[in-house]
Amino acid sequence: MEMKDYIVRGTAAGDQIRAFAIRSRELVQTAHERHKTSPIASAALGRSLSAALMMGAMMKGEEDELTLQFLADGPLGNITVTADSRGHAKGFVGNTEVYLPARTDGHLDVGSAVGGGILRVIKDLGLKEPYVGTVDIQTGEIAEDLTYYFAASEQVPSAAGLGVLVGRDENILAAGGFILQLMPNTEDAVIDLLEQNLSRIPDVTEMLASGRRPEDMLDQALAGLEPKMRGTLPAAFRCDCCRDKVERTLISLSDRELREMIDEGKTIEVKCQFCGRAYHFTSEELREIRDSARAD
């Protein structure tokens, strides 16, 4: 029986390297089902969710939250994913129905689907202002863009591998990835061996589809560097939307906008962008919401 999604944390070379890996098939499948994504949209969103979850696992505080935004000009539109430090993530892509020809190597052409633009990383660490790091999108392939972000914005040399394998029926067969980061003053010999390992490592989807666990991916990437696993964290697609939050959004509308919806006399549907859950409000409920807003 397939194990649930989870993140593993590790170190290597006497703590000169810190490492994270994830299996995320179930949560990416959930995102696909919630948003009805095409294969290429599933791949882009799934890679982003996997990355955000591993970056969330790097944070220390219980309430810390991280958001990745690919503000891009490709046919997918913008990608937004949010993860916390407890292994929960949610996200959406602007256009879920993109279909493009495969690359010459047979892989989904995520780079062309994402296009160029800006990658923004927002970390809410409970301070007065969130940390915001912004870099130009390099390839649109997600992993390469995050590798560039870590080096350019956080000055942490890193390597990332991300993958989503989509079946012919558009369901998710495998998903996950890894992030490796060099700590300050890492020895040259360690860097050389790590680069050799990464040049030989199979694709993430190939490893996961063959049954390898996140620990196995790290063992292969960190071969000869004495990798040590430091614990695991369950991972899941989870959205914290609720009817009360949607009501607060409706309250924020102008009196004119609410009145127009009430006058139509129809039940309206409001969908959560992150998870696709639908909330319905009758004209009578909208009237109560408007009256409540006026009373405040």
Disulfide bonds with the S-S distance in Angstrom:
none
